[in-house]
Amino acid sequence: MRVAGVAALVVLAALVAWPVGLLIWANGLLQHTPALSGAPDTPGTTYLLAGSDARGEEGGIAEDGTEGQRTDTILLLHVPSSGPTALISLPRDTYVDVPGHGGSKLNSAFAWGGAPLLVQTVEGLTGLTVDHYAEIGMGGVARLVDAVGGVNLCYDGDVDDPDSGMVWAAGCHDVGGGAALAFARMRKADPQGDVGRALRQRQLIGAVMGEVSPRSLAFDPGAQVSLVEAGTGALTFDEDAGVLDVARLALAFRDANGEGGITGTPPIASLDHRPGGIGSTVLLDPDLTPAFFTAVRDGTLPPGEQGGAPS
């Protein structure tokens, strides 16, 4: 009887110690980079997620011969004080004012000044102060997908795109990391171009989050360790973020993609705005965009898909 009692205490101690130890270990693995501007807080909590493509490194692509880093995925995730959580895709070619550089494409801010300049540019565009920043290397996407055992993705079109490597028969398919990465990168074969790619990238991240079920991982320490290693290896966070902030970000992402959440893009006036000197850009609607981001901040937008390209 005494032996059974001791054994029960040992098991109980292990069940308590494992998640605490996993949390401490994961916190120690987080990679950090300076990113935040120090601007005055705005209501709610705002996250900026950027998918970076490192030239010449694992996972990098030479689609246009660009040297250095750029970001192909820019997502604004906002949790208001009250109201629905919103996940807004900011097209990488959005025409914006980049501090110190003038009018240019949004992803130029990252190329010129990394995370700090991208954060400042997004804050100027949206009027929202970024509380936390997360960056994922494109080469890490495949490892994350494989760590969750693959994902189910959908695209309504046949694709054979040599630039991204995406080969697809119209419909939904279970895919591993390599195919998921091609799915996220494809742009030239998509009639919606940059906007279409942003929608697929958001679908991919949502699919990964959907596979990270606390219930399915609760009794699988091996899966927990694999996911932590893949996630912390692929992701870089702002200088203030801890593992609990990462968990809150993941929960907010789920809420935005859930039935009561908001997804979409800002109102777009043109997909082929040519201001001169920088090629084709995405022009946000100057009349509707300020009110749109105010509604995102205040949590007054109705749930569902918002914004979008002109018809």
Helices and strands as residue ranges (DSSP letters): H 2-29, E 31-33, E 45-54, E 69-79, E 86-89, E 95-98, E 102-105, H 106-126, E 132-137, H 138-147, E 151-155, E 159-161, E 166-168, E 171-175, H 177-185, H 193-211, H 214-217, H 221-234, E 235-238, H 243-257, E 262-273, E 281-284, H 289-298, E 304-308
